[in-house]
Amino acid sequence: MFGGIVAGLGRIVSVKPTAGAALRLDVDVSVLRRRLVPGASVSVSGVCLTVVRAAPAGRVSRRASFDVVGETVRRSTLGGLAPADVVNLEGALRGGDEVGGHQVSGHVDGVGEVVAVDRRADETWMTIRAPRDVHDTLVPKGWVAVDGCSLTVAELGPASRTHGTFSVALIPTTLAITTLGRAEPGAHVNLEGDPLGKHVAKWMAARAVLSATRAYLVGDDFASAESEAPRSGPAALRSESASERQSGVAPAPAARKSRRRPPVRSR
């Protein structure tokens, strides 16, 4: 798990095919303070990757290798990386570490496109077009991870059937130490939606399917047949009592259960 607080920029050293995966990335990870070992997790522009090779024990890692599978290539921007490209880096959180941003899994939901960068006197306003399933998890003032950066949704724009827009306000530090400071309209970024919003969106979708199924099964024909069916139980008793009151016929007294006293035994 990550906190979305990027440590700084890493540089791609090489990109090459490898057996069992789509490609292998060699990255200069000097910006990370902790020594990396094989099996460690690192967020590379928002994508959680596993270290498969690092500097020998006892040395500060300056280069690490990561295998990237086909699903990651399809879901993220990592497949388009080339040597000398820069990426955002963050090491995995440890128990007791401060979570300065929000809970970021590194499981990218999709790729967004920067559509506008408005550099104002007091802030830089960036608008991003996101896939509809990512847009549906966002709320104003909620969380979103953009290339691994934990950001606040400043404004939620309109959505079409396939896409929707949202805007974030970037501080100078974010612009200085992350790839977002270099992003221009047309740039592609990795997006991870609000983790809570994902579960709510899934629950709402399941509820909508359930409601549609119920509406289909309980149609007019079914409802009319149900109303004509003989009733039993408390509902039937209430119905019969009401009809008897309207007709003026007193209901028959309920039969009493007779109690038999036990015989007296003589001593």
N, C-alpha and C positions, 0 to 999 in steps of 0.2 A: 504494500500500500504506500501511496505517496501523499504529500500534502499540497502539491501544486505550487510550491515555492521553488522556482528554478534556481539552481546553483550558479549557472552561467552557460556559456557556449562551448560546445565541443566541435571538433573539426573531423570530417570524414577523411580517413587516410586511404582506404581502398574499398571497393565494392566488387565482389566476385561471386560466381556461382559456386555452390557447394553441394555435396551429396546429402540427400535427405531433407533439404530445405531449398527455398527459392534462391536465397543469396546469403552471403556472409558480409557483415559490415565490420571493418576495423576502424575504431574511433579513438581519437586523442581525448582522453578523459581527465586531463591534468587538472581541470577545474574542480573535480570532486576531491574532497579532503580525505575521505576514508579509503583505505586500501581495498581494492576489489579482489575477490577470489572467484574461481569458477563456481557457478551456481547462484551468485548474487544477482539481485534484480536492479535494473537501472531504467529510469524513464528517459527514453530517447525521443524528443519532440512529442511527448505525451503517450508513447507506446511503451508498455512494460516489456523489456527484453531481458533475457538471461545471459549472463557472462559465460562464455564457453572457453575463453582463454584470456589470461591477464598476465601482468608482470609477475616474476617469481616472488615467493614469500619474502618478506622483509624489505621490500622496496615499495615506494609509492607508485601506484599504477599510473602510467602515462598513456598507455594504450590498452584497449580491451576489444575483444572480438565478440560479435553477437550473430547468431543464426536467425534469419527471418523467414518464416514459412509463407506459403502462398496465401492463406487467409489474411495474414497481416498485410501483405502487399495489396490485396484487393480492398482492404478496409482503411488503409492509411496512405500517407504520402511517401513512405519509406522506399517504395519501389522506384521512385524517381530520383533518388539521391545519387550524387556523383562525387568523386574525390574533390576535396577543397570546399564542399558545401558545409554549412554550419548547422548544428542542431542544438536544441535545448536539452540540458542534462540535469537530472535530479536523482540522488541515491535513495534507496528505499528507507522508510522510517523504521526506527527501532523503538522498542518499548521505552517510554519516558520522553521521547522526542516531542518537541512542540509541533502541533499541527497548526501552522500559521495560516493555511488556506482552507481547504476542505478535503474531504476524503476522495482521493483520486485513485482509481484502480489501475489505470494504464490500459484498460480495455476499450480501445477507441471504437466509437459507434459509427463514425462516418467521416467523410471529408467535406469541409465547407470551403466557400470561396469568398475572399475579401472583395466586397463590391464598392466600398468607399472608405477613405481615410481623411478625416477632417481635423487638421492640426490647428487647434484654437489657442488663444492666449493662455487659458487656464487648464487645458486638457487636450488629449488627442482622442477623438471619437472615431471608433472603428465599427463599421457595419459589415456583417457577415451573412451570407446566404447559406442556410443549413438544410440538409435533408429533412423532410417532414417528420419522420419518426424521431429525429433528434430535437427538432423545434417543439414537438408536442410535450417534451419533458421539461421545458424551460418555463420559468415564471419571472416576472419583473422583480429585481433585487434578489433573485436566486443565484445558484451556482452554475458555472459552466467551465470546462477545461478546454483551452484553445492552445494547441501545441504543447500541452502539459502545464500551461500557466493557469492557476486558479484565478478566475475573474468573476466579477459580479455582472449580472445581466442588467444593464442600465435601462434598456428599452427593448420591448418585444414588438417586432413589426408584424405586418400581415402575413398570412400563409396561404399558399395555393394548395392544390391537391398533392403536389410533389415536394415543394420547398417552402421555407419561411425565412424571414430575416430577424436578426437581433443585433443589438449594438452594445458595445462595452466602452468604458472610459478608461484610458490607460495613463498611468503615472509615468514620470520621466525615468524612474528606476527600471520599470518593466521594459520600456523602450530601449534602455541602454544595455541591459544584460541578457535580453532574449531576442529571438528571431522576429518578434512582432515589431521591433523597431525598424526592421528592413522590409516589412510587408507592404506591398502596394496593391492597388486594385488588380484583380486577376490572380493573385497569389492563392495557393491552396493550403489549408491548415487542417490539422487533425482535431476532431471534436469528440468530447466525451460529455454526454448530457448529465443533468442533475440526477445523482444516484437515487434520491427519493422519488423524483419525478418519473423515473423509469418504471418503478413498481406501481405507482399510482396509475400511469398510463396503461400498463398491462392489465391491472385490475379493472379499470374502466372499460377497456376493450372486451374483457371477458364478461363483464356485466351487460354490456350492450348485446353481445351474442346471446346471452341467456334470456334477456328481455325479448329479443326478436324471435327466439325459439318458442318462448311461452306464448307470444302473440300469435304465432303461426299455429300452435297446437290448440290453444283456447280461442278458436274463432267463433263466429256467430252460430254456426251449426252446432258446435260443441256446447256453447253456452245455452242455446235453446233446449238441447237434449237434456242438459243437466237440470234445467228448471222444470222440465216435465217429468223427470224421474221421481219415483216415490221416495219420500224422505223417511228417515228413521232417526231415533235418538232424540236429544233435547230439542233440536230444531223442529221435529215433527210434533212434539208435545206442545210447543209454543204455538205452532200453526193451528193445531186442533182446538186448543183453548180459545184462540181468537175467533175461530169460526163458530164455536159453540156460544160464545158471548153475543155474537152478532145475531144468531138464530133464536136466542132466548131460551135455549135448552140447557138446563143445569147439568153439569158434568156428573157422572155417576160417582158415588162415594167410593173411595179406595177401600178395598177389602182389608180388614184387620187380621193380622196374624194372631191366632189363638195361642195363649200360653198355658200349658198344662203344668199344674203344680205337682211336684213329686209326691208320691203317696207317703202318708205318715206311718212310720213303722212302730208297732207296739213293742214295748220291752217285756 
